[in-house]
Amino acid sequence: MSQLRTTAAGVLRRLALACLLLPFATSSLANDYPTEARVDYVLGCMAANDNSYLTMRKCSCSIDVIAEHLDYETYEQVEVVLGMQDQRGELGVLFRTERGMQDQLRALRLAQADANLRCF
């Protein structure tokens, strides 16, 4: 019986430690975007809106929210898909119709919608 208590206490200690460390683990995932990518997004966002200090803050918030939803690798892939969709011919058709790419685009658009609700 005492061994069972010791094991249960050990499990509870590990669970408590995991709960304490969880915010740090998720925040590091949300911060895996390189600074250059964040700045590029903010500059593009500001150019599409108005180049004010308030817009810069909203655009910075927006990329932070997107980073919560998508890891950087997925974000980078979606950026390529968006850039290639305007291509003519078979190559452009591939980027406009392939299901996996469309799913990634949908994920980005959902992340952007959440960012708009939270930041703008």
Secondary structure, DSSP 8 states (H G I E B T S, - for coil): -HHHHHHHHHHHHHHHHHHHHHHHHHHHHHT-S-HHHHHHHHHHHHHHS--SHHHHHHHHHHHHHHHHHS-HHHHHHHHHHHHHTT--HHHHHHHHH-HHHHHHHHHHHHHHHHHHHHH-
